[in-house]
Amino acid sequence: MREKHDRLKVYEFLYNRVPFSDDETAEYHSMQKMEHLENEFERYLMNINTQNMSVHWHAEMHIGNAFEIVNVLIATDYCYYLFVLHDLSGPHYINQFNILCAAGHEAVIDLNRSRAIFEMFRGQLIDEGRYQRPIILKYVMMDPSFKIEPARSELFLKLSELPHYLKTIEHSAVIRKKNRHPASH
């Protein structure tokens, strides 16, 4: 279903064969971490029927002066779902500047950038006709100890919620596949 990123394959081949710079080592470890998270997400995805959806892996885009990664894009007839995977653990909160912070007050994710990700995909995922499918972006917290306090945010999906969320996508894709597409009305 999903293929390993080509650059990671090269790093794995070269690791312990040639010296890596500090930047290359950091990138290699980061890619290994993403590979692990995507493998774990894929295990959850294998528990649903994906026949009525299209699954795309690992989109990397340059927004502003930094790269953003959307690990998984699921497209159904009625919606696009974007998933950004993280392995953050423990309690977190969203500060007044819309930045996710760890309990020690260090900034972890600038949630303002989620709007830029959304806009980038909205510009790319243009449907033909009058109907434009909604785009839903979720940060999936793959560590079961992740908590967001005090309030819940619709941007985040805890690991415990992932199976139900994917099942809901599967169910809506199957049901809606039986009905006519809104653009054909």
Sequence and secondary structure as in RCSB ss.txt:
>XXXX:A:sequence
MREKHDRLKVYEFLYNRVPFSDDETAEYHSMQKMEHLENEFERYLMNINTQNMSVHWHAEMHIGNAFEIVNVLIA
TDYCYYLFVLHDLSGPHYINQFNILCAAGHEAVIDLNRSRAIFEMFRGQLIDEGRYQRPIILKYVMMDPSFKIEP
ARSELFLKLSELPHYLKTIEHSAVIRKKNRHPASH
>XXXX:A:secstr
     HHHHHHHHHTTTS   HHHHHHHHHHHHHHHHHHHHHHHHTTS  TTSEEEEEEEEEETTEEEEEEEEEE
 SS EEEEEEE   SEEEE TTSEEEETTS EEEETHHHHHHHHHHHHH   SSS    EEEEEEE STT EE S
S  TTEEEGGGHHHHHHHHHHHHHHHHHS  GGG 
